[in-house]
Amino acid sequence: MNTYSLKIKKVLLLIAIGTLGGLIAIGLNKIFTEKETSKSFSLHQNAKFTLAEKMADAPVAFDFVSVSEIATPAVVHIKTITKSVSRGPSMNPFEDFFGPGFRMPEQGGPQQASGSGVVINSDGYIVTNNHVVDKADKVEVVLNDKRTYVAEVLGVDPETDLALLKIEESDLPFLNLGNSDDLNIGEWVVAVGNPFNLTSTVTAGIVSAKGRNINLLRQHGGEYAIENFIQTDAAVNPGNSGGALVNTRGELIGINTAIASQTGSYSGYSFAIPINLAKKIIADLRDYGEVKRAILGVRIQDITQELADEKGLDSLNGVYIPAVSEGGSAEKAGIKDGDVILKIDDEYVNKSSELQEQISKYHPGDKINVLVLRDKKQKEIEATLLSKDGSKMIANDVKREEKKILGAEIENISRDERLALKIRNGVKITKLGNGQMKLKGIPQGFVITHIDKTPVYTTTDAEKAFNQKEGAVLIEGVTSDGNKEAYAIRLDK
């Protein structure tokens, strides 16, 4: 056999040995892989089965169309006009959340601004943010169907950044109020508003956190500011303020208020006031024109691991009380420095913001049960909440009364009345009592359209106009049958 043939045989032999080794390796790998796969399936089979069960019970894909059809007609576009001139630079915490270009109304000369609002009653009650209408001289509401009204600001609450408006209209589409306490992290929500004047804009996202305190309202001077925001990743931009945050059932569960942004545009997080916090505020603004706020009379602090170690607490649950105010509700009830509040009535609290929200739902004079932890033992204490000035009563005579000027009762007029009388604005005299109106022969039913040539849109406008004037005043308007009339009245200061 020649040398060439021997070389060929050696090469073939090496190839055969290599192939055999590869087959053996593949076989062994397959055996071990099958064992590992079987072992892995055995270890995780229960987990996979449980997840499958959960998926089987999960609801079908969320229908954004239906919710949008419910929410969009009830969200309005709010336009404001502010005539005030600049009074120099001022602190504006909303710049931190809407960017350096955002201006509150009091920071410039005559200017226009816009936001959103939500109709919560078929008779024209609208909730929005305080910072949307703050210091505005005129508030205009544009409905989803483009009908336009001048709204009256019934009341504002800077501590929660809420405001209540009223337009004279009936049979309006409105949103039912949901229960924001039932919201879960990861739940779908829809935001509806008018960002950048793009009316009736709908965006969707999930609840990414609850009970957020972003230190926004306290910066604006609110000693009793309450922040317990719902955080979502639904896209919200300037102009969305005061708009609706709704759940998958089309219920209003929040009022969109702020975004976390250094540019003024959406950057991934937005914040809404929980509707459960807003319900009592709205009712107070409707009934009293202001919030009747109850105070427990304690300083509060979130419990961290460091605080728990320092104070010898066995748990991080509850809200720590470093100090009790002298003469306040808490002191009178027997709550002491160093107590940990675990629960208010039936609601557990684990954050300062949660405790603030729970207390905000009550009026002065209301009794609450406070579950506290003291010396590692739980104790239930009944406390009677007080007002800021230490009172526990709300007098019946503080409720909102009919607007009166110069002995006459006045009210806003509806859109239908304006159209029938062919006027753009005005307030109607509904009852004449003893006073200048009656003495000058102004008839009941007369609609005041101008005071000293200045248009009057709401009863608040009329009150302000007369309060700021003295001497002779010209009142112009139309009678109930549409005739134009003018009367001169002398005001005695």
C-alpha positions as MATLAB code, in Angstrom:
seq = 'MNTYSLKIKKVLLLIAIGTLGGLIAIGLNKIFTEKETSKSFSLHQNAKFTLAEKMADAPVAFDFVSVSEIATPAVVHIKTITKSVSRGPSMNPFEDFFGPGFRMPEQGGPQQASGSGVVINSDGYIVTNNHVVDKADKVEVVLNDKRTYVAEVLGVDPETDLALLKIEESDLPFLNLGNSDDLNIGEWVVAVGNPFNLTSTVTAGIVSAKGRNINLLRQHGGEYAIENFIQTDAAVNPGNSGGALVNTRGELIGINTAIASQTGSYSGYSFAIPINLAKKIIADLRDYGEVKRAILGVRIQDITQELADEKGLDSLNGVYIPAVSEGGSAEKAGIKDGDVILKIDDEYVNKSSELQEQISKYHPGDKINVLVLRDKKQKEIEATLLSKDGSKMIANDVKREEKKILGAEIENISRDERLALKIRNGVKITKLGNGQMKLKGIPQGFVITHIDKTPVYTTTDAEKAFNQKEGAVLIEGVTSDGNKEAYAIRLDK';
ca = [
       0.000    0.000    0.000;
       1.471    3.294   -0.997;
       1.863    6.317    1.251;
      -1.048    8.161   -0.370;
      -3.523    5.347    0.390;
      -2.427    5.284    4.065;
      -3.075    9.000    4.402;
      -6.578    8.578    2.941;
      -7.411    5.820    5.437;
      -6.183    7.921    8.386;
      -8.349   10.866    7.328;
     -11.438    8.654    6.962;
     -10.751    7.076   10.349;
     -10.531   10.491   12.027;
     -13.780   11.573   10.379;
     -15.529    8.413   11.590;
     -14.263    8.860   15.152;
     -15.361   12.532   15.169;
     -18.809   11.668   13.848;
     -19.271    8.923   16.426;
     -18.234   11.280   19.215;
     -20.661   13.923   18.032;
     -23.538   11.448   17.919;
     -22.783   10.272   21.432;
     -22.675   13.888   22.698;
     -25.974   14.713   21.015;
     -27.577   11.632   22.506;
     -26.393   12.410   26.033;
     -27.476   16.063   25.709;
     -30.940   14.994   24.584;
     -31.291   12.644   27.547;
     -30.278   15.310   30.083;
     -32.324   18.008   28.363;
     -35.454   15.866   28.487;
     -34.856   15.229   32.181;
     -34.366   18.951   32.889;
     -37.442   19.832   30.855;
     -39.474   17.265   32.724;
     -38.106   18.516   36.034;
     -38.743   22.149   35.109;
     -42.337   21.425   34.073;
     -42.864   19.518   37.265;
     -41.598   22.436   39.365;
     -43.666   25.112   37.590;
     -46.751   23.179   36.599;
     -48.865   24.515   39.445;
     -47.818   28.112   38.762;
     -48.700   27.806   35.086;
     -52.030   26.221   35.947;
     -52.859   29.001   38.400;
     -52.012   31.674   35.818;
     -54.163   29.887   33.270;
     -57.041   29.920   35.710;
     -56.589   33.647   36.261;
     -56.467   34.305   32.529;
     -59.660   32.284   32.086;
     -61.404   34.545   34.613;
     -59.962   37.783   33.172;
     -62.391   40.147   31.408;
     -62.364   40.494   27.655;
     -60.376   43.291   26.017;
     -61.475   46.722   27.233;
     -63.790   48.612   24.892;
     -62.497   52.186   24.798;
     -65.207   53.207   22.328;
     -68.101   52.709   24.742;
     -66.417   54.580   27.577;
     -65.475   57.438   25.239;
     -69.093   57.709   24.063;
     -70.213   58.047   27.687;
     -67.506   60.451   28.859;
     -66.893   62.800   25.938;
     -70.304   64.587   25.925;
     -69.954   65.374   29.654;
     -66.519   67.023   29.415;
     -66.506   70.736   28.616;
     -63.946   73.224   27.354;
     -63.380   76.105   29.774;
     -62.055   79.453   28.543;
     -61.164   82.261   30.923;
     -60.429   85.950   30.504;
     -58.386   87.776   33.132;
     -58.136   91.551   33.086;
     -55.740   91.900   36.025;
     -52.338   93.411   35.359;
     -49.036   91.935   36.411;
     -48.063   92.481   40.023;
     -44.505   91.305   39.574;
     -43.024   87.831   39.835;
     -44.742   85.327   42.114;
     -44.221   81.745   43.132;
     -46.054   79.406   40.812;
     -45.692   75.743   41.738;
     -47.695   74.682   38.685;
     -44.676   75.576   36.520;
     -42.966   72.515   37.976;
     -45.734   70.346   36.584;
     -46.710   72.186   33.397;
     -43.315   73.610   32.457;
     -41.788   77.100   32.702;
     -44.193   78.521   30.121;
     -47.298   77.867   32.224;
     -48.755   81.002   33.831;
     -51.417   81.399   36.463;
     -53.975   84.108   35.578;
     -52.616   86.622   38.098;
     -49.170   86.564   36.520;
     -49.936   88.597   33.439;
     -52.003   91.433   32.026;
     -55.273   90.862   30.171;
     -55.034   87.346   28.860;
     -56.926   84.222   27.909;
     -56.408   80.722   29.231;
     -58.206   77.432   28.885;
     -58.788   74.119   30.586;
     -61.419   71.454   31.014;
     -64.367   70.668   33.254;
     -66.790   67.841   33.946;
     -70.588   68.090   34.068;
     -71.699   66.211   37.200;
     -75.393   67.115   37.166;
     -77.938   67.512   34.387;
     -78.793   70.993   35.686;
     -75.404   72.444   34.806;
     -73.071   71.886   37.761;
     -69.473   71.575   36.540;
     -66.363   70.633   38.507;
     -62.886   71.769   37.464;
     -59.562   72.796   38.995;
     -59.210   75.961   41.031;
     -56.102   76.920   39.042;
     -58.158   76.848   35.827;
     -60.525   79.627   36.971;
     -58.477   81.357   39.697;
     -58.750   85.166   39.487;
     -60.639   84.955   36.167;
     -62.958   87.851   35.354;
     -64.993   85.803   32.912;
     -65.418   82.030   32.673;
     -66.856   80.645   29.455;
     -67.987   77.029   29.077;
     -68.180   75.354   25.660;
     -70.119   72.086   25.585;
     -69.159   69.131   23.435;
     -71.924   70.136   20.979;
     -70.385   73.668   20.764;
     -73.100   75.466   22.757;
     -71.452   78.253   24.749;
     -72.324   79.696   28.166;
     -70.852   82.100   30.685;
     -70.460   80.201   33.939;
     -70.761   81.398   37.510;
     -68.040   80.300   39.905;
     -69.971   79.004   42.920;
     -66.862   78.418   44.997;
     -63.195   77.412   44.942;
     -60.942   75.440   47.283;
     -57.188   76.037   46.815;
     -56.366   73.350   49.409;
     -57.615   70.632   47.047;
     -57.384   72.655   43.787;
     -61.094   72.204   43.074;
     -63.747   74.638   41.852;
     -67.474   74.347   41.185;
     -69.144   76.182   38.306;
     -72.780   76.557   37.282;
     -74.359   77.249   33.920;
     -78.059   77.839   33.417;
     -79.080   74.803   31.389;
     -80.932   71.542   31.953;
     -80.960   68.001   30.547;
     -77.194   68.032   30.074;
     -75.199   64.804   29.678;
     -73.243   64.177   32.875;
     -70.994   61.577   34.473;
     -71.978   59.469   37.443;
     -69.516   59.646   40.336;
     -67.645   56.391   40.936;
     -65.724   55.095   43.943;
     -62.041   55.970   43.655;
     -61.237   53.842   46.726;
     -62.027   50.760   44.634;
     -59.368   51.576   42.017;
     -56.571   49.011   41.687;
     -53.008   49.495   40.497;
     -52.872   48.382   36.877;
     -56.549   49.121   36.196;
     -57.439   50.743   32.884;
     -58.569   54.390   32.979;
     -59.447   56.981   30.340;
     -58.630   60.708   30.465;
     -60.864   63.168   28.589;
     -60.056   66.844   28.159;
     -58.948   69.641   25.868;
     -55.123   69.651   25.692;
     -53.622   72.520   23.684;
     -57.219   73.560   22.806;
     -57.708   70.246   21.003;
     -61.258   69.680   22.169;
     -62.698   66.331   23.272;
     -59.405   64.445   23.321;
     -59.451   60.919   24.742;
     -56.361   59.067   26.000;
     -56.056   55.755   27.842;
     -53.654   54.314   30.370;
     -53.475   52.445   33.642;
     -53.438   53.449   37.278;
     -49.710   53.376   38.023;
     -49.888   54.443   41.682;
     -52.298   55.713   44.351;
     -51.933   58.079   47.271;
     -49.283   60.257   45.638;
     -48.220   63.406   47.476;
     -46.219   65.545   45.032;
     -46.056   68.629   47.272;
     -47.801   70.779   44.687;
     -50.664   72.435   46.560;
     -48.815   73.166   49.789;
     -46.302   75.241   47.782;
     -49.202   77.420   46.678;
     -49.836   78.531   50.243;
     -52.402   75.954   51.355;
     -51.878   75.323   55.072;
     -54.438   72.530   54.953;
     -53.550   71.289   51.471;
     -54.617   67.718   50.788;
     -52.783   65.639   48.204;
     -53.676   62.010   47.662;
     -53.414   61.897   43.878;
     -54.163   59.014   41.549;
     -51.113   58.564   39.312;
     -51.701   57.272   35.788;
     -49.805   56.931   32.532;
     -52.704   58.272   30.452;
     -51.355   61.127   28.334;
     -52.338   64.471   29.905;
     -51.126   67.891   28.760;
     -51.826   71.575   29.523;
     -55.515   72.101   28.857;
     -56.453   68.733   30.364;
     -56.614   70.361   33.813;
     -60.073   69.901   35.299;
     -60.952   67.132   32.855;
     -62.310   63.679   33.587;
     -60.553   60.498   34.610;
     -63.042   57.651   34.170;
     -62.981   53.931   34.856;
     -63.989   51.099   32.557;
     -67.654   51.567   33.516;
     -67.628   55.196   32.414;
     -67.791   56.531   35.975;
     -65.924   59.647   37.056;
     -63.175   58.561   39.452;
     -60.802   61.546   39.264;
     -60.233   65.145   38.146;
     -57.041   65.477   36.101;
     -54.838   68.109   37.715;
     -51.100   67.953   36.966;
     -48.308   66.274   35.055;
     -44.713   65.606   36.043;
     -42.743   67.467   33.387;
     -39.842   69.868   32.973;
     -40.915   70.792   29.449;
     -44.608   71.511   29.942;
     -45.624   68.453   27.931;
     -46.521   64.945   28.959;
     -43.533   62.849   30.072;
     -45.183   59.657   31.247;
     -46.946   60.527   34.506;
     -50.136   62.420   35.279;
     -52.031   63.047   38.499;
     -55.729   63.253   39.292;
     -57.718   64.223   42.391;
     -59.670   61.156   43.619;
     -63.408   61.689   43.253;
     -64.021   60.403   46.792;
     -61.974   63.339   48.066;
     -63.809   65.715   45.728;
     -67.369   64.640   46.632;
     -67.538   66.426   49.978;
     -65.666   69.469   48.624;
     -68.134   69.799   45.746;
     -71.131   69.485   48.070;
     -69.761   72.194   50.377;
     -69.060   74.573   47.495;
     -72.601   74.036   46.230;
     -74.270   74.518   49.627;
     -72.036   77.089   51.308;
     -69.798   78.620   48.644;
     -66.785   77.471   50.657;
     -65.445   74.297   52.241;
     -66.430   73.570   55.832;
     -63.218   71.783   56.741;
     -62.908   69.547   59.801;
     -59.601   69.400   61.667;
     -58.351   66.548   63.847;
     -55.628   68.693   65.403;
     -52.494   66.575   65.034;
     -49.157   66.720   63.263;
     -48.660   63.644   61.129;
     -45.684   61.715   59.756;
     -45.288   58.675   57.524;
     -43.683   55.709   59.252;
     -40.338   54.729   57.732;
     -38.047   51.940   58.855;
     -35.784   54.528   60.488;
     -38.680   56.057   62.414;
     -39.938   52.643   63.474;
     -36.478   51.723   64.801;
     -36.152   55.058   66.596;
     -39.588   54.843   68.259;
     -39.526   51.091   68.896;
     -42.464   50.345   66.601;
     -43.000   46.713   65.610;
     -44.723   47.585   62.330;
     -44.627   50.155   59.530;
     -48.432   50.306   59.448;
     -50.354   53.470   60.263;
     -49.499   57.169   60.564;
     -47.276   58.467   63.382;
     -48.400   61.413   65.554;
     -45.330   63.401   66.714;
     -47.452   66.120   68.328;
     -51.072   66.847   69.273;
     -52.393   70.426   69.002;
     -53.428   72.035   72.267;
     -57.200   72.356   72.552;
     -57.816   70.419   69.337;
     -60.138   67.505   68.643;
     -57.433   64.909   69.178;
     -56.303   66.265   72.542;
     -59.878   66.530   73.820;
     -60.530   62.940   72.741;
     -57.419   61.600   74.467;
     -55.083   61.030   71.527;
     -51.486   61.546   72.649;
     -48.065   62.396   71.239;
     -46.422   59.221   69.950;
     -49.670   57.444   69.097;
     -49.963   55.689   65.732;
     -53.296   56.097   63.943;
     -54.220   52.832   62.245;
     -57.795   53.427   61.164;
     -60.445   56.154   60.802;
     -63.866   54.544   61.214;
     -63.682   51.572   58.808;
     -60.775   52.790   56.674;
     -57.167   51.788   57.377;
     -54.578   54.541   56.792;
     -50.880   53.937   56.056;
     -49.898   57.321   54.608;
     -50.296   60.887   55.766;
     -52.142   61.641   52.529;
     -54.616   58.827   53.210;
     -55.317   60.141   56.711;
     -55.840   63.653   55.338;
     -58.285   62.370   52.734;
     -60.314   60.442   55.296;
     -60.620   63.440   57.632;
     -61.532   65.696   54.689;
     -64.753   63.721   54.173;
     -66.235   65.013   57.447;
     -67.683   68.284   58.716;
     -66.978   70.076   61.983;
     -69.085   68.423   64.680;
     -68.931   64.952   63.126;
     -67.859   62.115   65.414;
     -65.291   59.585   64.210;
     -63.744   56.443   65.665;
     -59.951   56.508   65.657;
     -58.028   53.261   66.131;
     -54.612   54.058   67.595;
     -51.595   52.003   68.601;
     -50.119   53.033   71.959;
     -47.498   51.087   73.905;
     -47.939   48.230   71.404;
     -51.644   47.938   72.255;
     -54.590   48.997   70.087;
     -57.118   51.448   71.489;
     -60.286   52.836   69.886;
     -61.042   56.490   70.637;
     -64.101   58.553   69.676;
     -63.250   62.082   68.584;
     -65.468   65.034   67.695;
     -63.946   66.989   64.849;
     -63.623   70.772   65.077;
     -63.310   73.562   62.516;
     -60.230   75.731   61.999;
     -61.484   78.185   64.611;
     -62.258   75.444   67.134;
     -66.016   75.283   66.549;
     -67.901   72.020   66.171;
     -71.054   73.491   64.679;
     -72.150   74.543   61.207;
     -74.853   77.155   61.583;
     -77.900   76.644   59.400;
     -77.839   80.292   58.328;
     -74.474   79.988   56.570;
     -75.966   78.104   53.639;
     -75.955   79.849   50.292;
     -78.826   82.306   49.965;
     -80.470   83.899   46.980;
     -78.313   86.657   45.512;
     -79.660   90.081   46.460;
     -78.708   93.536   45.196;
     -80.405   96.799   46.169;
     -83.321   94.916   47.712;
     -83.944   92.708   44.670;
     -83.321   88.977   44.298;
     -81.519   88.049   41.086;
     -80.641   84.851   39.246;
     -78.757   83.783   36.150;
     -80.768   83.238   32.996;
     -80.805   80.169   30.775;
     -79.677   79.927   27.188;
     -83.297   79.571   26.036;
     -84.211   82.814   27.836;
     -81.297   84.606   26.212;
     -82.332   83.379   22.781;
     -85.987   84.329   23.358;
     -85.014   87.848   24.444;
     -82.347   88.109   21.728;
     -79.599   89.036   24.176;
     -76.140   87.630   24.762;
     -75.963   88.056   28.521;
     -77.804   89.191   31.606;
     -79.233   88.379   35.056;
     -82.924   88.390   35.911;
     -84.711   90.121   38.792;
     -86.926   87.426   40.276;
     -88.309   89.304   43.281;
     -88.482   92.964   44.293;
     -88.066   93.909   47.942;
     -87.700   97.307   49.530;
     -84.743   99.077   47.951;
     -83.481  101.218   45.096;
     -84.620   98.817   42.380;
     -88.242   98.987   43.508;
     -88.122  102.750   44.158;
     -86.918  103.413   40.611;
     -89.758  101.380   39.140;
     -87.636   98.548   37.726;
     -90.141   95.719   37.106;
     -89.908   92.129   38.289;
     -88.601   89.924   35.485;
     -86.338   92.706   34.175;
     -83.031   91.350   32.834;
     -79.981   93.464   33.629;
     -77.566   93.231   30.694;
     -75.165   96.109   31.485;
     -74.095   98.119   34.529;
     -72.372  101.357   33.533;
     -71.872   99.958   30.017;
     -70.104   96.839   31.349;
     -71.723   93.519   30.322;
     -73.181   91.433   33.149;
     -73.018   87.671   32.681;
     -73.670   86.250   36.157;
     -75.110   87.258   39.514;
     -71.544   87.428   40.790;
     -70.763   90.014   38.106;
     -73.717   92.115   39.247;
     -72.711   91.903   42.919;
     -69.134   92.928   42.163;
     -70.225   95.793   39.931;
     -72.473   97.364   42.570;
     -69.999   96.769   45.394;
     -67.257   98.581   43.483;
     -69.330  101.617   42.511;
     -70.715  104.698   44.213;
     -72.788  107.635   43.121;
     -74.903  107.441   39.952;
     -75.049  104.073   38.183;
     -76.675  103.302   34.833;
     -78.575   99.996   34.615;
     -79.504   98.750   31.135;
     -81.504   95.700   30.156;
     -84.712   94.285   28.730;
     -88.168   93.665   30.152;
     -89.806   90.230   30.135;
     -91.496   91.083   26.816;
     -88.195   92.086   25.195;
     -88.359   95.911   25.401;
     -85.061   97.666   26.079;
     -84.989   99.964   29.098;
     -82.420  101.940   31.115;
     -82.530  103.240   34.674;
     -80.257  105.555   36.620;
     -79.752  104.714   40.304;
     -77.753  106.576   42.929;
     -75.793  104.407   45.295;
     -75.260  105.621   48.827;
     -72.076  104.272   50.450;
];
